């Protein structure tokens, strides 16, 4: 439900409005999940919405944000055996059986890592890396225009 409005507002040169108008509802929808911690859940899911929107803006393709969103959820559930957005047991036989160890404000507690401060930091860093990384070329810009001229 986020791709069309973000793409449309981006084409209208209102990309950052599109980021805000799609990230906040994305976060609001997650507030109905089990084991929610309202403050961190809303903040982190809004940050995740920004992270995914920046992935789209950087590549102008929905494949990259879809891939990182799927990978994020898969890693938590199928690889680590952790809750995904408060939902437990999404993977019946995860590769590892991890557990959150530490205070809930840091680890997310029963909601999973998406509900803690560690996730906030990871999302901010990841968003900046995706935006700044030159290895991911925007699909709508020829490769030679993405590179800075040599000095």
N, CA, C and O atoms as a GROMACS GRO file, in nm:
protein
  604
    1UNK      N    1   0.081  -0.120   0.000
    1UNK     CA    2   0.000   0.000   0.000
    1UNK      C    3   0.085   0.126   0.000
    1UNK      O    4   0.032   0.237  -0.005
    2UNK      N    5   0.216   0.111   0.005
    2UNK     CA    6   0.302   0.228   0.013
    2UNK      C    7   0.367   0.264  -0.120
    2UNK      O    8   0.401   0.381  -0.143
    3UNK      N    9   0.385   0.167  -0.207
    3UNK     CA   10   0.460   0.189  -0.330
    3UNK      C   11   0.399   0.293  -0.422
    3UNK      O   12   0.469   0.383  -0.469
    4UNK      N   13   0.271   0.282  -0.448
    4UNK     CA   14   0.207   0.374  -0.542
    4UNK      C   15   0.213   0.520  -0.495
    4UNK      O   16   0.256   0.606  -0.571
    5UNK      N   17   0.171   0.550  -0.370
    5UNK     CA   18   0.178   0.691  -0.329
    5UNK      C   19   0.320   0.746  -0.326
    5UNK      O   20   0.343   0.861  -0.361
    6UNK      N   21   0.415   0.664  -0.284
    6UNK     CA   22   0.554   0.711  -0.280
    6UNK      C   23   0.604   0.740  -0.421
    6UNK      O   24   0.667   0.843  -0.445
    7UNK      N   25   0.576   0.650  -0.514
    7UNK     CA   26   0.620   0.671  -0.652
    7UNK      C   27   0.552   0.794  -0.713
    7UNK      O   28   0.616   0.873  -0.782
    8UNK      N   29   0.423   0.809  -0.687
    8UNK     CA   30   0.348   0.921  -0.744
    8UNK      C   31   0.399   1.054  -0.690
    8UNK      O   32   0.420   1.149  -0.766
    9UNK      N   33   0.418   1.062  -0.560
    9UNK     CA   34   0.468   1.187  -0.501
    9UNK      C   35   0.613   1.214  -0.541
    9UNK      O   36   0.653   1.329  -0.554
   10UNK      N   37   0.690   1.110  -0.561
   10UNK     CA   38   0.828   1.127  -0.607
   10UNK      C   39   0.829   1.186  -0.747
   10UNK      O   40   0.908   1.277  -0.776
   11UNK      N   41   0.744   1.135  -0.834
   11UNK     CA   42   0.736   1.190  -0.971
   11UNK      C   43   0.692   1.336  -0.970
   11UNK      O   44   0.725   1.411  -1.062
   12UNK      N   45   0.617   1.376  -0.868
   12UNK     CA   46   0.572   1.515  -0.856
   12UNK      C   47   0.675   1.600  -0.780
   12UNK      O   48   0.644   1.712  -0.738
   13UNK      N   49   0.795   1.549  -0.764
   13UNK     CA   50   0.902   1.617  -0.690
   13UNK      C   51   0.864   1.645  -0.545
   13UNK      O   52   0.904   1.746  -0.488
   14UNK      N   53   0.788   1.555  -0.487
   14UNK     CA   54   0.747   1.564  -0.347
   14UNK      C   55   0.789   1.437  -0.273
   14UNK      O   56   0.713   1.382  -0.193
   15UNK      N   57   0.910   1.391  -0.301
   15UNK     CA   58   0.956   1.263  -0.246
   15UNK      C   59   0.951   1.260  -0.094
   15UNK      O   60   0.904   1.162  -0.036
   16UNK      N   61   0.999   1.364  -0.029
   16UNK     CA   62   1.004   1.360   0.117
   16UNK      C   63   0.865   1.367   0.179
   16UNK      O   64   0.843   1.316   0.289
   17UNK      N   65   0.772   1.430   0.111
   17UNK     CA   66   0.633   1.424   0.155
   17UNK      C   67   0.582   1.280   0.141
   17UNK      O   68   0.511   1.229   0.227
   18UNK      N   69   0.618   1.218   0.031
   18UNK     CA   70   0.581   1.078   0.010
   18UNK      C   71   0.639   0.986   0.116
   18UNK      O   72   0.573   0.893   0.162
   19UNK      N   73   0.762   1.014   0.156
   19UNK     CA   74   0.826   0.933   0.262
   19UNK      C   75   0.745   0.947   0.391
   19UNK      O   76   0.714   0.847   0.455
   20UNK      N   77   0.711   1.068   0.427
   20UNK     CA   78   0.636   1.092   0.552
   20UNK      C   79   0.496   1.033   0.545
   20UNK      O   80   0.449   0.968   0.639
   21UNK      N   81   0.428   1.056   0.433
   21UNK     CA   82   0.289   1.011   0.421
   21UNK      C   83   0.276   0.860   0.406
   21UNK      O   84   0.166   0.806   0.421
   22UNK      N   85   0.384   0.792   0.377
   22UNK     CA   86   0.377   0.646   0.369
   22UNK      C   87   0.439   0.579   0.492
   22UNK      O   88   0.399   0.469   0.528
   23UNK      N   89   0.535   0.643   0.555
   23UNK     CA   90   0.602   0.582   0.670
   23UNK      C   91   0.517   0.587   0.797
   23UNK      O   92   0.517   0.492   0.875
   24UNK      N   93   0.447   0.696   0.817
   24UNK     CA   94   0.366   0.708   0.939
   24UNK      C   95   0.248   0.609   0.939
   24UNK      O   96   0.227   0.542   1.040
   25UNK      N   97   0.171   0.596   0.831
   25UNK     CA   98   0.067   0.493   0.831
   25UNK      C   99   0.123   0.351   0.842
   25UNK      O  100   0.062   0.264   0.904
   26UNK      N  101   0.239   0.328   0.781
   26UNK     CA  102   0.307   0.198   0.793
   26UNK      C  103   0.331   0.167   0.941
   26UNK      O  104   0.311   0.054   0.985
   27UNK      N  105   0.374   0.267   1.016
   27UNK     CA  106   0.398   0.249   1.160
   27UNK      C  107   0.266   0.230   1.234
   27UNK      O  108   0.257   0.146   1.324
   28UNK      N  109   0.166   0.307   1.198
   28UNK     CA  110   0.037   0.298   1.267
   28UNK      C  111  -0.025   0.160   1.253
   28UNK      O  112  -0.085   0.109   1.348
   29UNK      N  113  -0.011   0.100   1.137
   29UNK     CA  114  -0.066  -0.035   1.115
   29UNK      C  115   0.000  -0.136   1.209
   29UNK      O  116  -0.067  -0.227   1.258
   30UNK      N  117   0.128  -0.119   1.235
   30UNK     CA  118   0.200  -0.212   1.322
   30UNK      C  119   0.163  -0.196   1.470
   30UNK      O  120   0.194  -0.284   1.551
   31UNK      N  121   0.098  -0.088   1.506
   31UNK     CA  122   0.059  -0.068   1.647
   31UNK      C  123  -0.048  -0.166   1.692
   31UNK      O  124  -0.074  -0.179   1.812
   32UNK      N  125  -0.111  -0.235   1.598
   32UNK     CA  126  -0.213  -0.334   1.633
   32UNK      C  127  -0.154  -0.473   1.655
   32UNK      O  128  -0.225  -0.566   1.692
   33UNK      N  129  -0.024  -0.488   1.632
   33UNK     CA  130   0.041  -0.617   1.651
   33UNK      C  131   0.049  -0.654   1.799
   33UNK      O  132   0.040  -0.566   1.885
   34UNK      N  133   0.065  -0.783   1.829
   34UNK     CA  134   0.077  -0.824   1.970
   34UNK      C  135   0.209  -0.776   2.032
   34UNK      O  136   0.307  -0.750   1.961
   35UNK      N  137   0.211  -0.766   2.162
   35UNK     CA  138   0.331  -0.732   2.240
   35UNK      C  139   0.389  -0.596   2.205
   35UNK      O  140   0.509  -0.574   2.222
   36UNK      N  141   0.306  -0.507   2.158
   36UNK     CA  142   0.354  -0.377   2.112
   36UNK      C  143   0.403  -0.291   2.228
   36UNK      O  144   0.346  -0.292   2.338
   37UNK      N  145   0.508  -0.218   2.202
   37UNK     CA  146   0.559  -0.116   2.293
   37UNK      C  147   0.535   0.015   2.220
   37UNK      O  148   0.615   0.052   2.134
   38UNK      N  149   0.427   0.087   2.251
   38UNK     CA  150   0.381   0.196   2.164
   38UNK      C  151   0.487   0.296   2.118
   38UNK      O  152   0.490   0.332   2.000
   39UNK      N  153   0.573   0.340   2.207
   39UNK     CA  154   0.669   0.443   2.167
   39UNK      C  155   0.774   0.387   2.071
   39UNK      O  156   0.789   0.437   1.960
   40UNK      N  157   0.845   0.283   2.114
   40UNK     CA  158   0.950   0.228   2.027
   40UNK      C  159   0.893   0.163   1.902
   40UNK      O  160   0.953   0.172   1.795
   41UNK      N  161   0.779   0.099   1.914
   41UNK     CA  162   0.719   0.037   1.796
   41UNK      C  163   0.688   0.143   1.692
   41UNK      O  164   0.719   0.125   1.574
   42UNK      N  165   0.628   0.252   1.734
   42UNK     CA  166   0.593   0.358   1.638
   42UNK      C  167   0.719   0.423   1.580
   42UNK      O  168   0.728   0.442   1.459
   43UNK      N  169   0.813   0.456   1.666
   43UNK     CA  170   0.936   0.521   1.618
   43UNK      C  171   1.012   0.429   1.522
   43UNK      O  172   1.049   0.470   1.412
   44UNK      N  173   1.033   0.305   1.564
   44UNK     CA  174   1.113   0.215   1.480
   44UNK      C  175   1.042   0.176   1.352
   44UNK      O  176   1.107   0.160   1.248
   45UNK      N  177   0.913   0.160   1.357
   45UNK     CA  178   0.843   0.124   1.233
   45UNK      C  179   0.836   0.244   1.140
   45UNK      O  180   0.838   0.228   1.018
   46UNK      N  181   0.828   0.364   1.195
   46UNK     CA  182   0.838   0.483   1.110
   46UNK      C  183   0.978   0.490   1.048
   46UNK      O  184   0.992   0.518   0.929
   47UNK      N  185   1.080   0.465   1.130
   47UNK     CA  186   1.217   0.462   1.076
   47UNK      C  187   1.232   0.353   0.970
   47UNK      O  188   1.300   0.373   0.869
   48UNK      N  189   1.169   0.239   0.992
   48UNK     CA  190   1.174   0.132   0.891
   48UNK      C  191   1.104   0.177   0.763
   48UNK      O  192   1.149   0.145   0.653
   49UNK      N  193   0.996   0.251   0.777
   49UNK     CA  194   0.929   0.305   0.659
   49UNK      C  195   1.019   0.401   0.583
   49UNK      O  196   1.021   0.400   0.460
   50UNK      N  197   1.092   0.483   0.656
   50UNK     CA  198   1.187   0.576   0.593
   50UNK      C  199   1.299   0.495   0.526
   50UNK      O  200   1.339   0.524   0.414
   51UNK      N  201   1.349   0.394   0.596
   51UNK     CA  202   1.455   0.306   0.544
   51UNK      C  203   1.412   0.244   0.411
   51UNK      O  204   1.488   0.245   0.314
   52UNK      N  205   1.291   0.191   0.407
   52UNK     CA  206   1.241   0.128   0.285
   52UNK      C  207   1.215   0.231   0.175
   52UNK      O  208   1.240   0.205   0.058
   53UNK      N  209   1.166   0.348   0.213
   53UNK     CA  210   1.142   0.454   0.115
   53UNK      C  211   1.273   0.503   0.056
   53UNK      O  212   1.282   0.527  -0.065
   54UNK      N  213   1.375   0.518   0.139
   54UNK     CA  214   1.506   0.561   0.090
   54UNK      C  215   1.563   0.454  -0.005
   54UNK      O  216   1.627   0.487  -0.104
   55UNK      N  217   1.540   0.329   0.027
   55UNK     CA  218   1.584   0.221  -0.063
   55UNK      C  219   1.516   0.236  -0.199
   55UNK      O  220   1.579   0.214  -0.302
   56UNK      N  221   1.390   0.272  -0.199
   56UNK     CA  222   1.322   0.297  -0.327
   56UNK      C  223   1.379   0.422  -0.395
   56UNK      O  224   1.410   0.419  -0.514
   57UNK      N  225   1.391   0.530  -0.321
   57UNK     CA  226   1.439   0.656  -0.380
   57UNK      C  227   1.580   0.641  -0.436
   57UNK      O  228   1.614   0.704  -0.537
   58UNK      N  229   1.661   0.560  -0.373
   58UNK     CA  230   1.798   0.542  -0.418
   58UNK      C  231   1.804   0.463  -0.548
   58UNK      O  232   1.891   0.488  -0.632
   59UNK      N  233   1.713   0.369  -0.566
   59UNK     CA  234   1.718   0.280  -0.682
   59UNK      C  235   1.606   0.306  -0.783
   59UNK      O  236   1.617   0.266  -0.899
   60UNK      N  237   1.501   0.372  -0.740
   60UNK     CA  238   1.379   0.392  -0.820
   60UNK      C  239   1.321   0.258  -0.864
   60UNK      O  240   1.263   0.246  -0.973
   61UNK      N  241   1.337   0.160  -0.779
   61UNK     CA  242   1.282   0.028  -0.804
   61UNK      C  243   1.225  -0.025  -0.673
   61UNK      O  244   1.285  -0.008  -0.567
   62UNK      N  245   1.109  -0.089  -0.680
   62UNK     CA  246   1.051  -0.147  -0.559
   62UNK      C  247   1.120  -0.278  -0.520
   62UNK      O  248   1.100  -0.326  -0.409
   63UNK      N  249   1.199  -0.335  -0.610
   63UNK     CA  250   1.263  -0.463  -0.580
   63UNK      C  251   1.358  -0.455  -0.461
   63UNK      O  252   1.361  -0.545  -0.377
   64UNK      N  253   1.435  -0.349  -0.453
   64UNK     CA  254   1.531  -0.337  -0.342
   64UNK      C  255   1.460  -0.325  -0.207
   64UNK      O  256   1.492  -0.401  -0.116
   65UNK      N  257   1.364  -0.232  -0.190
   65UNK     CA  258   1.296  -0.228  -0.060
   65UNK      C  259   1.217  -0.356  -0.030
   65UNK      O  260   1.212  -0.399   0.085
   66UNK      N  261   1.157  -0.416  -0.130
   66UNK     CA  262   1.088  -0.544  -0.107
   66UNK      C  263   1.187  -0.650  -0.060
   66UNK      O  264   1.158  -0.727   0.031
   67UNK      N  265   1.302  -0.652  -0.122
   67UNK     CA  266   1.404  -0.750  -0.085
   67UNK      C  267   1.458  -0.730   0.055
   67UNK      O  268   1.476  -0.827   0.129
   68UNK      N  269   1.486  -0.606   0.092
   68UNK     CA  270   1.540  -0.586   0.227
   68UNK      C  271   1.433  -0.606   0.334
   68UNK      O  272   1.463  -0.652   0.444
   69UNK      N  273   1.308  -0.573   0.302
   69UNK     CA  274   1.200  -0.598   0.398
   69UNK      C  275   1.181  -0.748   0.418
   69UNK      O  276   1.171  -0.795   0.532
   70UNK      N  277   1.177  -0.822   0.310
   70UNK     CA  278   1.162  -0.967   0.319
   70UNK      C  279   1.282  -1.028   0.391
   70UNK      O  280   1.265  -1.115   0.477
   71UNK      N  281   1.401  -0.984   0.358
   71UNK     CA  282   1.523  -1.038   0.420
   71UNK      C  283   1.525  -1.010   0.570
   71UNK      O  284   1.564  -1.096   0.649
   72UNK      N  285   1.484  -0.891   0.608
   72UNK     CA  286   1.478  -0.852   0.749
   72UNK      C  287   1.386  -0.946   0.825
   72UNK      O  288   1.423  -1.002   0.929
   73UNK      N  289   1.265  -0.964   0.773
   73UNK     CA  290   1.168  -1.051   0.839
   73UNK      C  291   1.214  -1.197   0.839
   73UNK      O  292   1.199  -1.268   0.938
   74UNK      N  293   1.270  -1.241   0.726
   74UNK     CA  294   1.318  -1.379   0.717
   74UNK      C  295   1.430  -1.404   0.818
   74UNK      O  296   1.430  -1.506   0.886
   75UNK      N  297   1.524  -1.311   0.826
   75UNK     CA  298   1.637  -1.329   0.918
   75UNK      C  299   1.589  -1.338   1.063
   75UNK      O  300   1.638  -1.420   1.140
   76UNK      N  301   1.494  -1.254   1.099
   76UNK     CA  302   1.444  -1.259   1.236
   76UNK      C  303   1.371  -1.389   1.266
   76UNK      O  304   1.396  -1.452   1.369
   77UNK      N  305   1.282  -1.430   1.178
   77UNK     CA  306   1.198  -1.547   1.204
   77UNK      C  307   1.268  -1.678   1.169
   77UNK      O  308   1.286  -1.764   1.255
   78UNK      N  309   1.307  -1.693   1.044
   78UNK     CA  310   1.357  -1.822   0.996
   78UNK      C  311   1.502  -1.848   1.034
   78UNK      O  312   1.541  -1.963   1.055
   79UNK      N  313   1.581  -1.745   1.042
   79UNK     CA  314   1.722  -1.764   1.078
   79UNK      C  315   1.741  -1.762   1.229
   79UNK      O  316   1.803  -1.853   1.285
   80UNK      N  317   1.689  -1.659   1.294
   80UNK     CA  318   1.716  -1.640   1.437
   80UNK      C  319   1.606  -1.692   1.530
   80UNK      O  320   1.630  -1.711   1.649
   81UNK      N  321   1.488  -1.716   1.477
   81UNK     CA  322   1.378  -1.764   1.560
   81UNK      C  323   1.323  -1.659   1.654
   81UNK      O  324   1.272  -1.692   1.761
   82UNK      N  325   1.333  -1.533   1.616
   82UNK     CA  326   1.285  -1.423   1.699
   82UNK      C  327   1.148  -1.377   1.652
   82UNK      O  328   1.109  -1.404   1.538
   83UNK      N  329   1.075  -1.307   1.738
   83UNK     CA  330   0.947  -1.251   1.694
   83UNK      C  331   0.970  -1.144   1.587
   83UNK      O  332   1.070  -1.074   1.588
   84UNK      N  333   0.875  -1.134   1.497
   84UNK     CA  334   0.879  -1.031   1.393
   84UNK      C  335   0.762  -0.938   1.419
   84UNK      O  336   0.646  -0.977   1.407
   85UNK      N  337   0.792  -0.816   1.455
   85UNK     CA  338   0.689  -0.716   1.485
   85UNK      C  339   0.587  -0.768   1.585
   85UNK      O  340   0.467  -0.747   1.569
   86UNK      N  341   0.635  -0.837   1.686
   86UNK     CA  342   0.548  -0.886   1.793
   86UNK      C  343   0.485  -1.021   1.766
   86UNK      O  344   0.421  -1.077   1.855
   87UNK      N  345   0.500  -1.073   1.647
   87UNK     CA  346   0.438  -1.200   1.611
   87UNK      C  347   0.539  -1.312   1.631
   87UNK      O  348   0.646  -1.312   1.570
   88UNK      N  349   0.504  -1.406   1.717
   88UNK     CA  350   0.593  -1.518   1.749
   88UNK      C  351   0.568  -1.636   1.656
   88UNK      O  352   0.461  -1.648   1.596
   89UNK      N  353   0.666  -1.721   1.647
   89UNK     CA  354   0.655  -1.849   1.577
   89UNK      C  355   0.613  -1.838   1.431
   89UNK      O  356   0.534  -1.918   1.382
   90UNK      N  357   0.666  -1.739   1.362
   90UNK     CA  358   0.638  -1.730   1.219
   90UNK      C  359   0.706  -1.842   1.142
   90UNK      O  360   0.657  -1.887   1.039
   91UNK      N  361   0.820  -1.886   1.193
   91UNK     CA  362   0.892  -1.997   1.130
   91UNK      C  363   0.885  -2.116   1.224
   91UNK      O  364   0.934  -2.108   1.337
   92UNK      N  365   0.827  -2.227   1.181
   92UNK     CA  366   0.813  -2.342   1.270
   92UNK      C  367   0.946  -2.406   1.309
   92UNK      O  368   0.957  -2.466   1.416
   93UNK      N  369   1.047  -2.394   1.223
   93UNK     CA  370   1.176  -2.457   1.253
   93UNK      C  371   1.289  -2.363   1.214
   93UNK      O  372   1.355  -2.384   1.112
   94UNK      N  373   1.314  -2.259   1.295
   94UNK     CA  374   1.422  -2.165   1.260
   94UNK      C  375   1.558  -2.234   1.267
   94UNK      O  376   1.577  -2.332   1.339
   95UNK      N  377   1.651  -2.180   1.192
   95UNK     CA  378   1.786  -2.235   1.190
   95UNK      C  379   1.851  -2.223   1.327
   95UNK      O  380   1.918  -2.317   1.372
   96UNK      N  381   1.834  -2.111   1.392
   96UNK     CA  382   1.888  -2.087   1.525
   96UNK      C  383   1.774  -2.057   1.622
   96UNK      O  384   1.665  -2.018   1.580
   97UNK      N  385   1.799  -2.076   1.747
   97UNK     CA  386   1.700  -2.041   1.849
   97UNK      C  387   1.761  -1.932   1.937
   97UNK      O  388   1.820  -1.960   2.041
   98UNK      N  389   1.744  -1.809   1.893
   98UNK     CA  390   1.799  -1.694   1.965
   98UNK      C  391   1.700  -1.646   2.069
   98UNK      O  392   1.583  -1.685   2.069
   99UNK      N  393   1.749  -1.562   2.157
   99UNK     CA  394   1.659  -1.498   2.253
   99UNK      C  395   1.712  -1.359   2.282
   99UNK      O  396   1.832  -1.334   2.279
  100UNK      N  397   1.620  -1.271   2.311
  100UNK     CA  398   1.658  -1.136   2.350
  100UNK      C  399   1.711  -1.140   2.492
  100UNK      O  400   1.644  -1.189   2.583
  101UNK      N  401   1.831  -1.090   2.511
  101UNK     CA  402   1.889  -1.085   2.644
  101UNK      C  403   1.927  -0.940   2.672
  101UNK      O  404   2.011  -0.883   2.604
  102UNK      N  405   1.864  -0.883   2.770
  102UNK     CA  406   1.890  -0.744   2.803
  102UNK      C  407   1.760  -0.672   2.831
  102UNK      O  408   1.653  -0.731   2.822
  103UNK      N  409   1.771  -0.547   2.864
  103UNK     CA  410   1.649  -0.472   2.896
  103UNK      C  411   1.560  -0.456   2.773
  103UNK      O  412   1.608  -0.442   2.661
  104UNK      N  413   1.430  -0.458   2.795
  104UNK     CA  414   1.333  -0.450   2.686
  104UNK      C  415   1.349  -0.322   2.605
  104UNK      O  416   1.327  -0.323   2.484
  105UNK      N  417   1.385  -0.212   2.668
  105UNK     CA  418   1.400  -0.086   2.594
  105UNK      C  419   1.512  -0.096   2.490
  105UNK      O  420   1.511  -0.025   2.390
  106UNK      N  421   1.608  -0.185   2.515
  106UNK     CA  422   1.719  -0.202   2.423
  106UNK      C  423   1.692  -0.312   2.320
  106UNK      O  424   1.720  -0.295   2.201
  107UNK      N  425   1.638  -0.424   2.366
  107UNK     CA  426   1.621  -0.542   2.281
  107UNK      C  427   1.483  -0.553   2.217
  107UNK      O  428   1.465  -0.628   2.121
  108UNK      N  429   1.387  -0.481   2.269
  108UNK     CA  430   1.251  -0.489   2.217
  108UNK      C  431   1.163  -0.586   2.294
  108UNK      O  432   1.041  -0.588   2.272
  109UNK      N  433   1.221  -0.664   2.382
  109UNK     CA  434   1.142  -0.756   2.464
  109UNK      C  435   1.059  -0.852   2.381
  109UNK      O  436   1.107  -0.906   2.282
  110UNK      N  437   0.935  -0.872   2.422
  110UNK     CA  438   0.846  -0.968   2.355
  110UNK      C  439   0.807  -0.925   2.214
  110UNK      O  440   0.765  -1.008   2.134
  111UNK      N  441   0.821  -0.798   2.183
  111UNK     CA  442   0.788  -0.751   2.048
  111UNK      C  443   0.894  -0.794   1.948
  111UNK      O  444   0.867  -0.806   1.828
  112UNK      N  445   1.014  -0.815   1.996
  112UNK     CA  446   1.126  -0.848   1.907
  112UNK      C  447   1.218  -0.728   1.891
  112UNK      O  448   1.191  -0.620   1.944
  113UNK      N  449   1.324  -0.748   1.819
  113UNK     CA  450   1.426  -0.644   1.809
  113UNK      C  451   1.374  -0.514   1.748
  113UNK      O  452   1.434  -0.408   1.767
  114UNK      N  453   1.265  -0.521   1.676
  114UNK     CA  454   1.209  -0.399   1.617
  114UNK      C  455   1.150  -0.305   1.721
  114UNK      O  456   1.115  -0.191   1.689
  115UNK      N  457   1.138  -0.350   1.844
  115UNK     CA  458   1.079  -0.267   1.948
  115UNK      C  459   1.179  -0.208   2.044
  115UNK      O  460   1.141  -0.162   2.152
  116UNK      N  461   1.307  -0.207   2.009
  116UNK     CA  462   1.409  -0.157   2.101
  116UNK      C  463   1.500  -0.053   2.041
  116UNK      O  464   1.500  -0.029   1.920
  117UNK      N  465   1.577   0.010   2.128
  117UNK     CA  466   1.667   0.118   2.087
  117UNK      C  467   1.778   0.069   1.994
  117UNK      O  468   1.824   0.145   1.908
  118UNK      N  469   1.821  -0.055   2.010
  118UNK     CA  470   1.926  -0.108   1.922
  118UNK      C  471   1.879  -0.105   1.776
  118UNK      O  472   1.958  -0.077   1.686
  119UNK      N  473   1.754  -0.134   1.755
  119UNK     CA  474   1.698  -0.131   1.620
  119UNK      C  475   1.692   0.012   1.567
  119UNK      O  476   1.715   0.036   1.448
  120UNK      N  477   1.662   0.107   1.654
  120UNK     CA  478   1.659   0.248   1.612
  120UNK      C  479   1.794   0.288   1.554
  120UNK      O  480   1.801   0.349   1.447
  121UNK      N  481   1.899   0.254   1.625
  121UNK     CA  482   2.034   0.288   1.580
  121UNK      C  483   2.065   0.217   1.448
  121UNK      O  484   2.117   0.279   1.355
  122UNK      N  485   2.033   0.089   1.441
  122UNK     CA  486   2.060   0.012   1.319
  122UNK      C  487   1.985   0.068   1.199
  122UNK      O  488   2.040   0.075   1.089
  123UNK      N  489   1.861   0.109   1.219
  123UNK     CA  490   1.783   0.164   1.108
  123UNK      C  491   1.838   0.298   1.060
  123UNK      O  492   1.844   0.323   0.940
  124UNK      N  493   1.878   0.382   1.152
  124UNK     CA  494   1.934   0.512   1.112
  124UNK      C  495   2.064   0.491   1.034
  124UNK      O  496   2.083   0.550   0.928
  125UNK      N  497   2.151   0.407   1.086
  125UNK     CA  498   2.278   0.381   1.017
  125UNK      C  499   2.254   0.318   0.880
  125UNK      O  500   2.314   0.359   0.781
  126UNK      N  501   2.167   0.220   0.875
  126UNK     CA  502   2.138   0.152   0.749
  126UNK      C  503   2.077   0.247   0.646
  126UNK      O  504   2.109   0.240   0.528
  127UNK      N  505   1.990   0.335   0.690
  127UNK     CA  506   1.929   0.432   0.599
  127UNK      C  507   2.034   0.525   0.540
  127UNK      O  508   2.034   0.552   0.420
  128UNK      N  509   2.123   0.574   0.625
  128UNK     CA  510   2.230   0.662   0.577
  128UNK      C  511   2.321   0.588   0.480
  128UNK      O  512   2.360   0.642   0.377
  129UNK      N  513   2.355   0.465   0.512
  129UNK     CA  514   2.442   0.385   0.424
  129UNK      C  515   2.375   0.365   0.288
  129UNK      O  516   2.439   0.383   0.184
  130UNK      N  517   2.249   0.328   0.288
  130UNK     CA  518   2.179   0.307   0.161
  130UNK      C  519   2.176   0.436   0.080
  130UNK      O  520   2.197   0.434  -0.041
  131UNK      N  521   2.150   0.548   0.146
  131UNK     CA  522   2.142   0.674   0.073
  131UNK      C  523   2.278   0.715   0.016
  131UNK      O  524   2.286   0.766  -0.096
  132UNK      N  525   2.383   0.693   0.094
  132UNK     CA  526   2.516   0.740   0.054
  132UNK      C  527   2.594   0.642  -0.033
  132UNK      O  528   2.685   0.682  -0.105
  133UNK      N  529   2.558   0.516  -0.027
  133UNK     CA  530   2.634   0.412  -0.097
  133UNK      C  531   2.626   0.430  -0.248
  133UNK      O  532   2.516   0.437  -0.304
  134UNK      N  533   2.739   0.436  -0.312
  134UNK     CA  534   2.743   0.456  -0.456
  134UNK      C  535   2.738   0.324  -0.533
  134UNK      O  536   2.729   0.324  -0.656
  135UNK      N  537   2.745   0.213  -0.462
  135UNK     CA  538   2.739   0.083  -0.529
  135UNK      C  539   2.598   0.053  -0.580
  135UNK      O  540   2.580  -0.030  -0.669
  136UNK      N  541   2.501   0.119  -0.523
  136UNK     CA  542   2.363   0.098  -0.564
  136UNK      C  543   2.325   0.215  -0.655
  136UNK      O  544   2.296   0.324  -0.606
  137UNK      N  545   2.326   0.191  -0.783
  137UNK     CA  546   2.297   0.299  -0.878
  137UNK      C  547   2.147   0.314  -0.896
  137UNK      O  548   2.074   0.216  -0.903
  138UNK      N  549   2.103   0.437  -0.905
  138UNK     CA  550   1.962   0.462  -0.932
  138UNK      C  551   1.929   0.412  -1.072
  138UNK      O  552   2.006   0.434  -1.166
  139UNK      N  553   1.816   0.347  -1.085
  139UNK     CA  554   1.777   0.289  -1.213
  139UNK      C  555   1.744   0.395  -1.317
  139UNK      O  556   1.756   0.369  -1.437
  140UNK      N  557   1.704   0.515  -1.274
  140UNK     CA  558   1.663   0.618  -1.370
  140UNK      C  559   1.776   0.712  -1.409
  140UNK      O  560   1.754   0.808  -1.483
  141UNK      N  561   1.897   0.686  -1.360
  141UNK     CA  562   2.012   0.771  -1.392
  141UNK      C  563   2.119   0.684  -1.456
  141UNK      O  564   2.156   0.581  -1.399
  142UNK      N  565   2.168   0.721  -1.574
  142UNK     CA  566   2.275   0.642  -1.635
  142UNK      C  567   2.394   0.629  -1.540
  142UNK      O  568   2.423   0.722  -1.464
  143UNK      N  569   2.462   0.516  -1.545
  143UNK     CA  570   2.570   0.486  -1.451
  143UNK      C  571   2.676   0.596  -1.446
  143UNK      O  572   2.722   0.631  -1.338
  144UNK      N  573   2.714   0.650  -1.561
  144UNK     CA  574   2.820   0.751  -1.561
  144UNK      C  575   2.778   0.880  -1.491
  144UNK      O  576   2.864   0.956  -1.449
  145UNK      N  577   2.648   0.906  -1.478
  145UNK     CA  578   2.602   1.026  -1.408
  145UNK      C  579   2.599   1.007  -1.256
  145UNK      O  580   2.593   1.105  -1.182
  146UNK      N  581   2.603   0.883  -1.211
  146UNK     CA  582   2.603   0.855  -1.067
  146UNK      C  583   2.742   0.872  -1.007
  146UNK      O  584   2.757   0.886  -0.886
  147UNK      N  585   2.843   0.869  -1.091
  147UNK     CA  586   2.979   0.875  -1.041
  147UNK      C  587   3.029   1.018  -1.044
  147UNK      O  588   2.996   1.095  -1.134
  148UNK      N  589   3.109   1.053  -0.946
  148UNK     CA  590   3.169   1.185  -0.942
  148UNK      C  591   3.286   1.188  -1.039
  148UNK      O  592   3.354   1.088  -1.058
  149UNK      N  593   3.309   1.302  -1.101
  149UNK     CA  594   3.423   1.310  -1.193
  149UNK      C  595   3.555   1.295  -1.116
  149UNK      O  596   3.569   1.342  -1.004
  150UNK      N  597   3.650   1.230  -1.180
  150UNK     CA  598   3.782   1.210  -1.118
  150UNK      C  599   3.856   1.343  -1.115
  150UNK      O  600   3.844   1.425  -1.206
  151UNK      N  601   3.931   1.363  -1.010
  151UNK     CA  602   4.010   1.487  -0.998
  151UNK      C  603   4.155   1.459  -1.014
  151UNK      O  604   4.237   1.550  -1.008
   0.00000   0.00000   0.00000
